[in-house]
Amino acid sequence: MNDITLFGLATLGLALVGAAASAVASDYELENSAAISTQIAAAPTEAATIKTFQFQPKALEVRAGTTVTWTNDDNIEHTVTSGTPEAPVGNFDSGAFGKGKNFSAVFQTPGEYTYFCAKHKSMRGMVKVLPAE
Amino acid sequence: MTSITRMSVLALAVSVIALTGASASANDSRLIATQTAEAPSADTPAADLRSALDQLLGEHVQLAADATNAALHGRDDEFKAVGGALDSNSKDIANAIGSIYGKDAGEAFLGLWRSHISMVVDYTVGTASKDKKMQDKAVGELMQYTKDFGAFLNSANPNLPQDAVADLVKHHAVTLKAVIDAQAAGDQAKAYMELRTAYNHMASIAEALAQGIVKQFPKKFG
């Protein structure tokens, strides 16, 4: 068997191995995606509203791992910014978002998280995160 | 005159008096009934609402003008005293809003309302120190505030269009600015002329608010 034939066989072999590996990887990705999707579907969520310049509810109690989604129902932009106007924390900051738009944040660690609207600094809210069940 | 004749005259007189009295009584009853049934009254929930808003918003302008005048002329004690009265007025307005839309809405209103007073103070400080940048920043913030205030009231009451409310509040800001400018210039006659304009404008805001609220809650204010 000459070099070219050997090279060709090697190349074919590599291609076959690659295809097999790719198939395995795809299966893994699919399985993993399903697992991730299942996890996302099972992850707790809570909804909050911004209406008449109020975060509603003003104090929200959730379990660790919960995704909180704020929907702006006012005809003006607001923000959901962690901390207080005097001491912003930087955990999350939606930036300005308008009527009908959403902002979500995932709360993984138990604790109390105050937040405010950077455009209307008297608007305040709080998320209290309890340990996961 | 015989006794019979005197008695007859007396009886006739008594009869006439009785008849006249009865007639008058009947007339009085009809008059009272008429008054009770048809007399218009200024004492209605809607009228009370409009009157309260007129009084509170007018007081706001008067106290704001007093505060800016004290600030511009270095009367610190007076400024603090008027500032306290102005904040009491702000709380009264917020309580009025809260009595209609709930405590949380009243608190949200108070925060927003106070922010515009801070902007007016900033404009006054900028005017006193001849800091045009500070003045312009305050005016810019006040103009944004007019949109915020319009959005707030429209959110609470769809009968109050955001742009219409914003225009009314813009005029409030502009007329109050004219007062401050005249005060700063030391032109007392102009300052009080502008104050009358600013004060009278608040009746337009009160009217719009009252009409919108009455429309929203006809059973409560109708």
Interface residues (C-beta under 8 A of the other chain):
Chain A: K51 T52 F53 Q54 K58 D73 D74 N75 I76 K119 H120 K121 S122 M123
Chain B: Y101 D104 A105 A108 F109 L110 G111 L112 R114 S115 K147 D148 A151 F152 N154 S155 A156 Q162
